[in-house]
Amino acid sequence: MTAPSIALFNNNDRAGNTTLVYHLAHMMVRLDHNVLAVDLDPQASLTSMCLDESEIEDLWLNPSELIAQGEFAVTPGAGRVRDDRTVADAVRPILEGTGDVALVEPVSLKPGLWLLPGSLDLSRFEDKLSNDWLKSLAGDEAGIRTTTAFHRMVEHAAASVDADIVLIDVGPNLGAINRSALLAADSVLMPLAADLFSLKGLSNLGPTLREWQHNWQQVVLPQVPHGISAPPAEMTPMGYVIMQPEMRLDRPVEAYERWLERIPWVYSAAVLGEQSPAPDDDRHHIATLRDYRSLMQLAHDARKPMFELKTADGALGSTQKYVQICYREFRGLAQNILQRASDR
């Protein structure tokens, strides 16, 4: 049985996707699950949260570049990472026309947690995916191999580490990279801010997901050649998580509440495609996470999740109580998401 995959996505870069992926991954490990986190955002934000700068340099700079800059290549086997382990490396043979997707191995972050690292070079794959999407609709085998590259890469990595759950971080747009990434997901979880940007993102996202799913399932899947693993493109909407903003004097509570009240209807109408949704149906609201701004910098400096901060990390006095609240909220959210994933 393959591990269920969840893409965290909204067409709004204010929604905190990467922070949510990072903390959910760590919490799910605490709940005794093997977790594979996948960074398919060309900005590689998740990778920068999970690895330190020297490790990222080892991944992104090949030995010839290091030598040219007067640096020595990293000794093979030293540290957690080695060359050719990013998602950009995986798709490079397709991009350069030299072969199929390279099934790279994930990086071990801690017992039970692995990462398929991202790279800024992944942005080069956007045009190739866009052009080959049209070819895959026509049944072209090369186009189908391109479009299924992320799926096959993630499928291999999850099996290699015996993952129980896969969390996929994607960028805030509706481009070709995200189309291929979301086609590979069993479910889509949407972090939202209670503002106009998130609501507008939802109204664009829902119809687009349904169009992608229809084209893949009805047009492409029947033409996939034997021997190519292709995703079913379920992309089942799992629900949404409200990322509560910091309340400021120039953004009163009333403005937040006004947008918050509109989310259930917009989600049901745009994402689920319901014809007459109830305006106050919040069944798809999984949780609301408070603003943890006071903990974020400490967590960044300590290179650990907010709920793992200790006194030695600077979490003193009332801040330590805030850490405990953060732990309870993320634990409850992770349990809810794991239950929804198992109920699919």
C-alpha positions in Angstrom: 0.0 0.0 0.0 1.4 3.4 -1.0 1.7 6.2 1.6 -1.0 8.8 1.3 0.3 12.1 -0.1 -1.0 15.5 0.9 -0.1 18.7 -0.9 -0.4 21.9 1.1 -1.4 24.6 -1.3 -3.2 27.9 -1.8 -2.7 30.4 -4.5 -1.6 33.0 -2.0 2.0 33.4 -0.6 0.7 34.9 2.6 -0.8 31.6 3.8 2.2 30.1 5.5 2.4 26.8 3.5 6.0 26.0 4.3 5.8 26.7 8.0 2.8 24.5 8.2 4.5 21.6 6.3 7.6 21.9 8.4 5.8 21.7 11.7 3.3 19.1 10.7 6.1 16.8 9.5 7.9 17.1 12.9 4.7 16.6 14.8 3.7 13.5 12.8 7.1 12.0 13.6 6.3 12.6 17.3 3.1 10.7 16.7 5.1 7.7 15.5 4.7 8.1 11.8 7.4 7.9 9.2 7.2 11.1 7.2 8.6 12.1 3.8 8.5 15.9 3.2 8.9 17.0 -0.4 10.0 20.4 -1.5 8.4 21.1 -4.9 8.5 24.9 -4.5 11.1 26.5 -6.8 11.9 28.9 -4.0 13.1 25.9 -1.9 11.8 27.4 1.3 11.2 24.1 3.0 14.7 23.0 2.2 16.1 26.2 3.8 14.1 25.5 6.9 15.3 21.9 7.2 19.0 22.2 6.3 21.7 24.6 7.3 23.5 26.7 4.8 26.5 24.4 4.4 24.3 21.4 3.7 22.4 23.4 1.1 25.7 24.4 -0.5 26.7 20.8 -0.7 23.5 20.0 -2.5 23.4 23.0 -4.9 27.1 23.4 -5.9 28.8 20.6 -7.7 32.5 19.9 -7.1 33.7 21.7 -10.3 31.9 24.9 -9.1 33.4 24.6 -5.7 36.9 24.2 -7.1 36.5 27.1 -9.5 35.6 29.3 -6.4 38.7 28.1 -4.6 36.8 25.7 -2.3 37.3 22.0 -1.8 34.6 19.5 -2.8 32.8 17.9 0.2 34.2 14.5 1.2 31.9 11.8 0.0 29.8 10.4 2.9 30.4 13.4 5.1 27.3 15.0 6.7 23.7 14.2 5.8 23.7 15.2 2.1 25.6 14.5 -1.0 25.5 15.5 -4.7 22.5 14.7 -6.9 19.8 14.6 -4.3 17.5 17.5 -5.1 14.2 17.4 -7.1 15.9 19.5 -9.8 18.6 16.8 -10.1 15.8 14.2 -10.5 14.2 15.9 -13.5 17.5 17.1 -15.1 17.7 14.1 -17.5 14.3 14.9 -18.8 15.1 18.6 -19.1 18.3 18.0 -20.9 16.9 15.2 -23.1 19.3 12.6 -21.8 16.9 10.2 -20.1 14.0 9.7 -17.8 13.5 11.0 -14.2 16.4 10.1 -11.9 15.0 8.4 -8.8 17.1 10.3 -6.1 17.1 9.2 -2.5 15.8 11.5 0.2 17.9 13.1 3.0 17.4 11.8 6.5 16.7 14.7 8.9 16.1 12.7 12.0 14.7 9.2 12.8 11.4 8.9 11.0 11.7 12.1 9.0 13.1 12.5 5.4 13.3 15.3 2.9 13.4 15.4 -0.8 15.2 18.7 -1.1 14.2 21.5 -3.4 16.4 23.7 -5.6 16.2 27.0 -7.3 17.1 25.2 -10.5 13.6 23.6 -10.5 12.2 26.7 -12.0 13.9 25.7 -15.3 11.5 22.8 -15.5 8.4 25.0 -15.8 8.5 25.5 -19.6 9.3 21.9 -20.2 6.3 20.8 -18.2 4.1 23.4 -19.9 5.0 22.2 -23.4 4.8 18.5 -22.5 1.4 18.9 -20.9 -0.1 19.4 -24.4 1.9 16.4 -25.7 0.6 14.2 -22.8 -3.0 15.2 -23.7 -2.3 13.9 -27.2 -1.0 10.6 -25.7 2.7 11.3 -26.4 4.8 9.0 -24.3 7.6 11.5 -23.7 5.1 14.1 -22.6 3.5 11.6 -20.2 6.9 10.8 -18.7 7.6 14.5 -18.1 4.2 15.1 -16.5 4.5 12.0 -14.2 8.1 12.7 -13.2 7.2 14.2 -9.8 4.8 11.4 -9.1 7.3 8.7 -9.9 10.1 10.5 -8.0 7.9 10.8 -4.8 6.5 7.3 -5.2 10.1 5.9 -5.2 11.3 8.0 -2.3 8.3 7.1 -0.1 8.8 3.4 -0.8 12.6 3.6 -0.1 12.0 5.0 3.4 8.8 3.1 4.1 6.9 6.4 4.6 3.5 6.4 6.3 2.6 9.9 5.0 4.0 12.3 2.4 3.7 16.0 2.8 4.3 18.1 -0.4 5.1 21.8 -0.3 4.4 23.8 -3.4 4.6 27.4 -4.5 1.7 29.9 -4.5 0.7 29.8 -8.2 -1.2 27.8 -10.8 1.7 27.1 -13.1 2.9 23.9 -14.7 5.2 22.8 -11.9 2.3 23.0 -9.4 0.0 21.2 -11.8 2.4 18.3 -12.0 2.9 18.4 -8.2 -0.8 18.5 -7.4 -1.6 15.7 -9.9 0.7 13.5 -7.8 -1.2 14.3 -4.5 -4.0 12.2 -3.1 -5.3 15.1 -1.1 -5.0 18.9 -1.0 -4.9 20.8 2.3 -5.3 24.5 2.1 -3.7 27.0 4.5 -5.7 30.2 4.4 -5.4 33.7 5.8 -8.6 35.5 6.5 -8.2 38.1 3.8 -9.1 39.0 0.3 -6.0 37.4 -1.2 -6.9 33.9 0.2 -10.5 34.2 -0.9 -9.5 35.2 -4.4 -7.0 32.4 -4.4 -9.7 29.9 -3.5 -12.0 31.2 -6.3 -9.3 30.6 -8.8 -8.0 27.3 -7.4 -11.1 25.2 -7.3 -12.1 25.4 -11.0 -8.5 24.9 -12.0 -8.0 21.8 -9.9 -11.2 20.3 -11.3 -10.1 21.1 -14.9 -6.7 19.5 -14.3 -8.3 16.4 -12.8 -10.8 16.0 -15.6 -8.2 16.4 -18.3 -5.9 13.9 -16.6 -8.4 11.3 -15.7 -10.5 11.4 -18.8 -7.9 12.2 -21.5 -4.4 11.2 -20.4 -4.8 8.2 -18.1 -6.5 6.0 -20.8 -3.4 6.6 -23.0 -0.7 6.0 -20.4 1.7 3.3 -21.8 2.1 0.1 -19.8 5.1 0.3 -17.5 4.8 4.0 -16.6 3.4 4.7 -13.1 0.8 7.4 -13.4 -1.1 9.1 -10.6 -4.9 8.8 -10.4 -4.9 12.6 -9.8 -7.4 12.4 -7.0 -6.4 15.7 -5.4 -9.3 15.3 -2.9 -9.9 18.6 -1.0 -9.1 17.7 2.6 -10.2 21.0 4.1 -8.6 24.2 5.2 -6.5 25.6 8.1 -6.9 29.2 9.1 -3.5 30.9 9.8 -4.5 33.7 12.2 -2.6 36.9 11.6 -1.0 39.2 14.1 -3.7 41.7 15.1 -2.5 45.2 14.5 -4.1 48.6 15.1 -4.3 49.2 11.3 -6.1 45.8 10.8 -8.8 45.6 13.4 -10.5 42.4 14.5 -13.6 43.4 12.6 -11.8 43.1 9.2 -10.4 39.7 10.1 -13.9 38.5 11.2 -15.5 39.8 8.0 -13.2 37.7 5.7 -13.3 34.7 8.1 -17.1 34.5 7.8 -16.9 34.3 4.0 -14.4 31.4 3.8 -16.8 28.5 4.3 -19.1 29.6 1.5 -16.2 30.4 -0.9 -14.5 27.1 -0.1 -17.7 25.0 -0.7 -18.6 26.9 -3.9 -15.2 27.3 -5.5 -13.2 24.3 -4.3 -15.9 21.7 -3.9 -18.1 23.0 -6.7 -21.3 22.9 -4.6 -24.2 24.6 -6.3 -26.0 26.0 -3.2 -23.6 25.9 -0.3 -24.7 27.0 3.2 -22.9 30.2 4.1 -22.1 29.0 7.6 -21.1 25.3 6.9 -17.7 25.0 8.5 -17.3 21.2 8.3 -14.2 21.7 6.2 -12.5 24.0 8.7 -9.9 21.8 10.3 -8.3 24.2 12.7 -7.3 27.8 13.3 -3.7 28.4 14.3 -2.9 31.5 16.2 0.0 33.8 15.3 3.2 32.5 16.7 5.4 35.4 15.7 7.1 35.6 19.1 8.3 32.0 18.7 9.2 32.0 15.0 12.5 33.9 15.4 13.6 31.7 18.3 12.7 28.5 16.3 14.6 29.8 13.3 17.7 30.5 15.4 17.5 27.1 17.1 16.7 25.3 13.8 13.9 23.4 15.3 10.0 23.5 15.4 8.4 26.1 17.7 6.9 23.4 19.9 10.3 21.9 20.6 11.8 25.2 22.0 13.5 24.9 25.4 14.7 27.3 28.0 18.2 27.1 26.5 16.8 28.3 23.2 15.5 31.5 24.9 11.9 30.3 25.5 11.7 31.8 29.0 8.8 32.4 31.4 5.5 33.0 29.7 7.1 32.1 26.3 7.5 28.5 27.5 3.8 28.4 28.2 3.2 29.6 24.7 5.4 26.8 23.4 3.2 24.3 25.3 0.1 25.8 23.7 1.8 25.6 20.3 2.5 21.9 20.9 -1.1 21.1 21.8 -2.5 22.9 18.8 -0.1 21.3 16.3 -0.6 17.9 17.9 -4.4 18.2 17.5 -4.0 19.4 14.0 -1.7 16.6 13.0 -4.0 14.0 14.5 -7.0 15.5 12.6 -5.1 15.5 9.3 -3.8 11.9 9.8 -7.4 10.7 10.6 -8.8 12.5 7.5 -6.0 10.9 5.4 -6.8 7.4 6.7 -10.5 7.9 6.1 -10.0 8.6 2.4 
